[in-house]
Amino acid sequence: MSTWLRLLPMELDSIGEPDIIEPDFTMAKDERIIGTMSNTIQRLFTLGRLLEKDAKQYALDYQFCTDRTKKLELKAKAVEFQAKAQVVKQLMWIGLHDEMGLWDEAIGIRTGFKVVLTPPEDDNPESFFGRLFGGLL
């Protein structure tokens, strides 16, 4: 098992209440509140956002770096952090669907850590799996 996977639970535990990032997505008229994000889901959301931020910073530093060796390192870090952010976001969505017991419904997260039911876009399998694995916030 990779070091990152072994350290992931400790990284999540190190996110304190003041560090939690609240979703900034507003609720639409056709959505219905069905619950609130658990502390674990809030931490996964926060970690995903922090990893995305780091990935974007590495990508930005890469764009303006003039040293070829350093530039390659920055590019690798950007790719690494983006991949980790995607995995954490998928874990968040799987955990949220599991906690809500709604595997066949489109759900989203909104300001105030609210979990909402969202109207389905369409019934094709690609759209379903896109919503299931984080395509729909």
PyMOL CGO cylinders between C-alpha atoms (Angstrom):
from pymol import cmd
from pymol.cgo import CYLINDER

trace = [
    CYLINDER, 0.00, 0.00, 0.00, 1.26, 3.46, -0.82, 0.3, 1, 1, 1, 1, 1, 1,
    CYLINDER, 1.26, 3.46, -0.82, 2.36, 5.85, 1.88, 0.3, 1, 1, 1, 1, 1, 1,
    CYLINDER, 2.36, 5.85, 1.88, -0.37, 8.32, 0.89, 0.3, 1, 1, 1, 1, 1, 1,
    CYLINDER, -0.37, 8.32, 0.89, -3.14, 5.77, 1.38, 0.3, 1, 1, 1, 1, 1, 1,
    CYLINDER, -3.14, 5.77, 1.38, -1.75, 4.77, 4.78, 0.3, 1, 1, 1, 1, 1, 1,
    CYLINDER, -1.75, 4.77, 4.78, -1.54, 8.42, 5.84, 0.3, 1, 1, 1, 1, 1, 1,
    CYLINDER, -1.54, 8.42, 5.84, -4.94, 9.45, 4.46, 0.3, 1, 1, 1, 1, 1, 1,
    CYLINDER, -4.94, 9.45, 4.46, -6.92, 8.68, 7.66, 0.3, 1, 1, 1, 1, 1, 1,
    CYLINDER, -6.92, 8.68, 7.66, -4.43, 10.71, 9.72, 0.3, 1, 1, 1, 1, 1, 1,
    CYLINDER, -4.43, 10.71, 9.72, -4.58, 13.56, 7.22, 0.3, 1, 1, 1, 1, 1, 1,
    CYLINDER, -4.58, 13.56, 7.22, -8.39, 13.61, 7.52, 0.3, 1, 1, 1, 1, 1, 1,
    CYLINDER, -8.39, 13.61, 7.52, -8.20, 13.49, 11.33, 0.3, 1, 1, 1, 1, 1, 1,
    CYLINDER, -8.20, 13.49, 11.33, -5.82, 16.46, 11.32, 0.3, 1, 1, 1, 1, 1, 1,
    CYLINDER, -5.82, 16.46, 11.32, -8.49, 18.69, 9.75, 0.3, 1, 1, 1, 1, 1, 1,
    CYLINDER, -8.49, 18.69, 9.75, -9.96, 20.58, 12.70, 0.3, 1, 1, 1, 1, 1, 1,
    CYLINDER, -9.96, 20.58, 12.70, -13.35, 22.28, 12.91, 0.3, 1, 1, 1, 1, 1, 1,
    CYLINDER, -13.35, 22.28, 12.91, -11.90, 25.74, 12.12, 0.3, 1, 1, 1, 1, 1, 1,
    CYLINDER, -11.90, 25.74, 12.12, -10.25, 24.32, 8.98, 0.3, 1, 1, 1, 1, 1, 1,
    CYLINDER, -10.25, 24.32, 8.98, -13.44, 22.88, 7.48, 0.3, 1, 1, 1, 1, 1, 1,
    CYLINDER, -13.44, 22.88, 7.48, -14.30, 24.42, 4.11, 0.3, 1, 1, 1, 1, 1, 1,
    CYLINDER, -14.30, 24.42, 4.11, -18.00, 24.97, 3.51, 0.3, 1, 1, 1, 1, 1, 1,
    CYLINDER, -18.00, 24.97, 3.51, -19.43, 24.25, 0.05, 0.3, 1, 1, 1, 1, 1, 1,
    CYLINDER, -19.43, 24.25, 0.05, -20.27, 27.44, -1.79, 0.3, 1, 1, 1, 1, 1, 1,
    CYLINDER, -20.27, 27.44, -1.79, -22.97, 26.03, -4.04, 0.3, 1, 1, 1, 1, 1, 1,
    CYLINDER, -22.97, 26.03, -4.04, -26.39, 27.67, -3.75, 0.3, 1, 1, 1, 1, 1, 1,
    CYLINDER, -26.39, 27.67, -3.75, -29.57, 25.68, -3.74, 0.3, 1, 1, 1, 1, 1, 1,
    CYLINDER, -29.57, 25.68, -3.74, -31.82, 25.68, -6.79, 0.3, 1, 1, 1, 1, 1, 1,
    CYLINDER, -31.82, 25.68, -6.79, -35.62, 25.98, -6.63, 0.3, 1, 1, 1, 1, 1, 1,
    CYLINDER, -35.62, 25.98, -6.63, -36.17, 22.39, -7.76, 0.3, 1, 1, 1, 1, 1, 1,
    CYLINDER, -36.17, 22.39, -7.76, -33.87, 20.87, -5.10, 0.3, 1, 1, 1, 1, 1, 1,
    CYLINDER, -33.87, 20.87, -5.10, -34.98, 19.45, -1.77, 0.3, 1, 1, 1, 1, 1, 1,
    CYLINDER, -34.98, 19.45, -1.77, -32.87, 19.28, 1.41, 0.3, 1, 1, 1, 1, 1, 1,
    CYLINDER, -32.87, 19.28, 1.41, -32.56, 15.69, 2.62, 0.3, 1, 1, 1, 1, 1, 1,
    CYLINDER, -32.56, 15.69, 2.62, -29.87, 16.01, 5.27, 0.3, 1, 1, 1, 1, 1, 1,
    CYLINDER, -29.87, 16.01, 5.27, -26.60, 17.47, 6.41, 0.3, 1, 1, 1, 1, 1, 1,
    CYLINDER, -26.60, 17.47, 6.41, -23.06, 16.41, 5.58, 0.3, 1, 1, 1, 1, 1, 1,
    CYLINDER, -23.06, 16.41, 5.58, -21.48, 14.36, 8.36, 0.3, 1, 1, 1, 1, 1, 1,
    CYLINDER, -21.48, 14.36, 8.36, -18.19, 15.47, 9.87, 0.3, 1, 1, 1, 1, 1, 1,
    CYLINDER, -18.19, 15.47, 9.87, -16.34, 12.78, 7.88, 0.3, 1, 1, 1, 1, 1, 1,
    CYLINDER, -16.34, 12.78, 7.88, -17.89, 13.95, 4.61, 0.3, 1, 1, 1, 1, 1, 1,
    CYLINDER, -17.89, 13.95, 4.61, -17.08, 17.57, 5.50, 0.3, 1, 1, 1, 1, 1, 1,
    CYLINDER, -17.08, 17.57, 5.50, -13.45, 16.58, 6.06, 0.3, 1, 1, 1, 1, 1, 1,
    CYLINDER, -13.45, 16.58, 6.06, -13.30, 14.69, 2.76, 0.3, 1, 1, 1, 1, 1, 1,
    CYLINDER, -13.30, 14.69, 2.76, -14.77, 17.70, 0.96, 0.3, 1, 1, 1, 1, 1, 1,
    CYLINDER, -14.77, 17.70, 0.96, -12.24, 19.99, 2.65, 0.3, 1, 1, 1, 1, 1, 1,
    CYLINDER, -12.24, 19.99, 2.65, -9.28, 17.74, 1.85, 0.3, 1, 1, 1, 1, 1, 1,
    CYLINDER, -9.28, 17.74, 1.85, -10.42, 17.49, -1.77, 0.3, 1, 1, 1, 1, 1, 1,
    CYLINDER, -10.42, 17.49, -1.77, -10.57, 21.28, -2.02, 0.3, 1, 1, 1, 1, 1, 1,
    CYLINDER, -10.57, 21.28, -2.02, -7.14, 21.69, -0.40, 0.3, 1, 1, 1, 1, 1, 1,
    CYLINDER, -7.14, 21.69, -0.40, -5.60, 19.15, -2.77, 0.3, 1, 1, 1, 1, 1, 1,
    CYLINDER, -5.60, 19.15, -2.77, -7.20, 20.94, -5.74, 0.3, 1, 1, 1, 1, 1, 1,
    CYLINDER, -7.20, 20.94, -5.74, -5.78, 24.23, -4.50, 0.3, 1, 1, 1, 1, 1, 1,
    CYLINDER, -5.78, 24.23, -4.50, -2.29, 22.72, -4.23, 0.3, 1, 1, 1, 1, 1, 1,
    CYLINDER, -2.29, 22.72, -4.23, -2.59, 21.18, -7.71, 0.3, 1, 1, 1, 1, 1, 1,
    CYLINDER, -2.59, 21.18, -7.71, -3.57, 24.54, -9.18, 0.3, 1, 1, 1, 1, 1, 1,
    CYLINDER, -3.57, 24.54, -9.18, -0.71, 26.29, -7.37, 0.3, 1, 1, 1, 1, 1, 1,
    CYLINDER, -0.71, 26.29, -7.37, 1.81, 23.76, -8.73, 0.3, 1, 1, 1, 1, 1, 1,
    CYLINDER, 1.81, 23.76, -8.73, 0.34, 24.20, -12.23, 0.3, 1, 1, 1, 1, 1, 1,
    CYLINDER, 0.34, 24.20, -12.23, 0.62, 27.98, -11.93, 0.3, 1, 1, 1, 1, 1, 1,
    CYLINDER, 0.62, 27.98, -11.93, 4.20, 27.77, -10.66, 0.3, 1, 1, 1, 1, 1, 1,
    CYLINDER, 4.20, 27.77, -10.66, 4.97, 25.42, -13.57, 0.3, 1, 1, 1, 1, 1, 1,
    CYLINDER, 4.97, 25.42, -13.57, 3.73, 28.00, -16.08, 0.3, 1, 1, 1, 1, 1, 1,
    CYLINDER, 3.73, 28.00, -16.08, 6.09, 30.69, -14.82, 0.3, 1, 1, 1, 1, 1, 1,
    CYLINDER, 6.09, 30.69, -14.82, 9.12, 28.57, -13.98, 0.3, 1, 1, 1, 1, 1, 1,
    CYLINDER, 9.12, 28.57, -13.98, 12.19, 29.02, -16.19, 0.3, 1, 1, 1, 1, 1, 1,
    CYLINDER, 12.19, 29.02, -16.19, 14.32, 26.20, -14.77, 0.3, 1, 1, 1, 1, 1, 1,
    CYLINDER, 14.32, 26.20, -14.77, 13.71, 23.06, -16.87, 0.3, 1, 1, 1, 1, 1, 1,
    CYLINDER, 13.71, 23.06, -16.87, 14.39, 20.55, -14.06, 0.3, 1, 1, 1, 1, 1, 1,
    CYLINDER, 14.39, 20.55, -14.06, 12.25, 22.44, -11.56, 0.3, 1, 1, 1, 1, 1, 1,
    CYLINDER, 12.25, 22.44, -11.56, 9.53, 22.82, -14.19, 0.3, 1, 1, 1, 1, 1, 1,
    CYLINDER, 9.53, 22.82, -14.19, 9.31, 19.03, -14.64, 0.3, 1, 1, 1, 1, 1, 1,
    CYLINDER, 9.31, 19.03, -14.64, 9.06, 18.57, -10.87, 0.3, 1, 1, 1, 1, 1, 1,
    CYLINDER, 9.06, 18.57, -10.87, 6.27, 21.15, -10.65, 0.3, 1, 1, 1, 1, 1, 1,
    CYLINDER, 6.27, 21.15, -10.65, 4.35, 19.48, -13.48, 0.3, 1, 1, 1, 1, 1, 1,
    CYLINDER, 4.35, 19.48, -13.48, 4.63, 16.08, -11.75, 0.3, 1, 1, 1, 1, 1, 1,
    CYLINDER, 4.63, 16.08, -11.75, 3.40, 17.58, -8.47, 0.3, 1, 1, 1, 1, 1, 1,
    CYLINDER, 3.40, 17.58, -8.47, 0.43, 19.24, -10.21, 0.3, 1, 1, 1, 1, 1, 1,
    CYLINDER, 0.43, 19.24, -10.21, -0.58, 15.92, -11.77, 0.3, 1, 1, 1, 1, 1, 1,
    CYLINDER, -0.58, 15.92, -11.77, -0.09, 14.07, -8.46, 0.3, 1, 1, 1, 1, 1, 1,
    CYLINDER, -0.09, 14.07, -8.46, -2.18, 16.49, -6.42, 0.3, 1, 1, 1, 1, 1, 1,
    CYLINDER, -2.18, 16.49, -6.42, -4.94, 16.64, -9.03, 0.3, 1, 1, 1, 1, 1, 1,
    CYLINDER, -4.94, 16.64, -9.03, -5.14, 12.82, -9.07, 0.3, 1, 1, 1, 1, 1, 1,
    CYLINDER, -5.14, 12.82, -9.07, -5.29, 12.70, -5.28, 0.3, 1, 1, 1, 1, 1, 1,
    CYLINDER, -5.29, 12.70, -5.28, -7.99, 15.41, -5.25, 0.3, 1, 1, 1, 1, 1, 1,
    CYLINDER, -7.99, 15.41, -5.25, -10.10, 13.35, -7.68, 0.3, 1, 1, 1, 1, 1, 1,
    CYLINDER, -10.10, 13.35, -7.68, -9.78, 10.23, -5.53, 0.3, 1, 1, 1, 1, 1, 1,
    CYLINDER, -9.78, 10.23, -5.53, -10.73, 12.11, -2.36, 0.3, 1, 1, 1, 1, 1, 1,
    CYLINDER, -10.73, 12.11, -2.36, -13.73, 13.69, -4.09, 0.3, 1, 1, 1, 1, 1, 1,
    CYLINDER, -13.73, 13.69, -4.09, -14.88, 10.26, -5.29, 0.3, 1, 1, 1, 1, 1, 1,
    CYLINDER, -14.88, 10.26, -5.29, -14.53, 8.89, -1.77, 0.3, 1, 1, 1, 1, 1, 1,
    CYLINDER, -14.53, 8.89, -1.77, -16.61, 11.83, -0.54, 0.3, 1, 1, 1, 1, 1, 1,
    CYLINDER, -16.61, 11.83, -0.54, -19.39, 11.15, -3.05, 0.3, 1, 1, 1, 1, 1, 1,
    CYLINDER, -19.39, 11.15, -3.05, -19.39, 7.40, -2.37, 0.3, 1, 1, 1, 1, 1, 1,
    CYLINDER, -19.39, 7.40, -2.37, -19.49, 8.06, 1.38, 0.3, 1, 1, 1, 1, 1, 1,
    CYLINDER, -19.49, 8.06, 1.38, -22.28, 10.60, 0.99, 0.3, 1, 1, 1, 1, 1, 1,
    CYLINDER, -22.28, 10.60, 0.99, -24.41, 8.26, -1.14, 0.3, 1, 1, 1, 1, 1, 1,
    CYLINDER, -24.41, 8.26, -1.14, -23.76, 5.49, 1.39, 0.3, 1, 1, 1, 1, 1, 1,
    CYLINDER, -23.76, 5.49, 1.39, -24.68, 7.66, 4.40, 0.3, 1, 1, 1, 1, 1, 1,
    CYLINDER, -24.68, 7.66, 4.40, -27.86, 8.88, 2.73, 0.3, 1, 1, 1, 1, 1, 1,
    CYLINDER, -27.86, 8.88, 2.73, -28.74, 5.39, 1.49, 0.3, 1, 1, 1, 1, 1, 1,
    CYLINDER, -28.74, 5.39, 1.49, -29.48, 6.91, -1.92, 0.3, 1, 1, 1, 1, 1, 1,
    CYLINDER, -29.48, 6.91, -1.92, -27.50, 5.10, -4.56, 0.3, 1, 1, 1, 1, 1, 1,
    CYLINDER, -27.50, 5.10, -4.56, -30.01, 5.61, -7.34, 0.3, 1, 1, 1, 1, 1, 1,
    CYLINDER, -30.01, 5.61, -7.34, -30.74, 9.31, -6.74, 0.3, 1, 1, 1, 1, 1, 1,
    CYLINDER, -30.74, 9.31, -6.74, -28.95, 12.45, -7.86, 0.3, 1, 1, 1, 1, 1, 1,
    CYLINDER, -28.95, 12.45, -7.86, -27.73, 14.29, -4.79, 0.3, 1, 1, 1, 1, 1, 1,
    CYLINDER, -27.73, 14.29, -4.79, -25.67, 17.43, -4.28, 0.3, 1, 1, 1, 1, 1, 1,
    CYLINDER, -25.67, 17.43, -4.28, -24.06, 19.46, -1.53, 0.3, 1, 1, 1, 1, 1, 1,
    CYLINDER, -24.06, 19.46, -1.53, -24.91, 23.08, -0.81, 0.3, 1, 1, 1, 1, 1, 1,
    CYLINDER, -24.91, 23.08, -0.81, -24.01, 26.00, 1.44, 0.3, 1, 1, 1, 1, 1, 1,
    CYLINDER, -24.01, 26.00, 1.44, -24.57, 25.22, 5.09, 0.3, 1, 1, 1, 1, 1, 1,
    CYLINDER, -24.57, 25.22, 5.09, -23.35, 21.62, 4.55, 0.3, 1, 1, 1, 1, 1, 1,
    CYLINDER, -23.35, 21.62, 4.55, -26.82, 20.71, 3.28, 0.3, 1, 1, 1, 1, 1, 1,
    CYLINDER, -26.82, 20.71, 3.28, -27.35, 17.60, 1.19, 0.3, 1, 1, 1, 1, 1, 1,
    CYLINDER, -27.35, 17.60, 1.19, -30.01, 17.97, -1.49, 0.3, 1, 1, 1, 1, 1, 1,
    CYLINDER, -30.01, 17.97, -1.49, -31.91, 15.81, -3.91, 0.3, 1, 1, 1, 1, 1, 1,
    CYLINDER, -31.91, 15.81, -3.91, -31.47, 17.17, -7.39, 0.3, 1, 1, 1, 1, 1, 1,
    CYLINDER, -31.47, 17.17, -7.39, -33.70, 16.50, -10.38, 0.3, 1, 1, 1, 1, 1, 1,
    CYLINDER, -33.70, 16.50, -10.38, -32.16, 13.90, -12.69, 0.3, 1, 1, 1, 1, 1, 1,
    CYLINDER, -32.16, 13.90, -12.69, -30.71, 15.29, -15.90, 0.3, 1, 1, 1, 1, 1, 1,
    CYLINDER, -30.71, 15.29, -15.90, -31.46, 12.18, -17.92, 0.3, 1, 1, 1, 1, 1, 1,
    CYLINDER, -31.46, 12.18, -17.92, -31.45, 8.43, -17.50, 0.3, 1, 1, 1, 1, 1, 1,
    CYLINDER, -31.45, 8.43, -17.50, -28.52, 7.36, -19.67, 0.3, 1, 1, 1, 1, 1, 1,
    CYLINDER, -28.52, 7.36, -19.67, -25.82, 5.31, -17.86, 0.3, 1, 1, 1, 1, 1, 1,
    CYLINDER, -25.82, 5.31, -17.86, -23.03, 7.83, -18.49, 0.3, 1, 1, 1, 1, 1, 1,
    CYLINDER, -23.03, 7.83, -18.49, -25.03, 10.62, -16.87, 0.3, 1, 1, 1, 1, 1, 1,
    CYLINDER, -25.03, 10.62, -16.87, -25.91, 8.38, -13.90, 0.3, 1, 1, 1, 1, 1, 1,
    CYLINDER, -25.91, 8.38, -13.90, -22.28, 7.43, -13.23, 0.3, 1, 1, 1, 1, 1, 1,
    CYLINDER, -22.28, 7.43, -13.23, -21.15, 11.01, -13.73, 0.3, 1, 1, 1, 1, 1, 1,
    CYLINDER, -21.15, 11.01, -13.73, -23.54, 12.12, -10.97, 0.3, 1, 1, 1, 1, 1, 1,
    CYLINDER, -23.54, 12.12, -10.97, -22.67, 9.14, -8.79, 0.3, 1, 1, 1, 1, 1, 1,
    CYLINDER, -22.67, 9.14, -8.79, -18.95, 9.82, -8.88, 0.3, 1, 1, 1, 1, 1, 1,
    CYLINDER, -18.95, 9.82, -8.88, -18.93, 13.54, -8.38, 0.3, 1, 1, 1, 1, 1, 1,
    CYLINDER, -18.93, 13.54, -8.38, -19.99, 14.98, -11.69, 0.3, 1, 1, 1, 1, 1, 1,
    CYLINDER, -19.99, 14.98, -11.69, -22.89, 16.79, -10.04, 0.3, 1, 1, 1, 1, 1, 1,
    CYLINDER, -22.89, 16.79, -10.04, -22.30, 19.05, -7.08, 0.3, 1, 1, 1, 1, 1, 1,
]
cmd.load_cgo(trace, "trace")
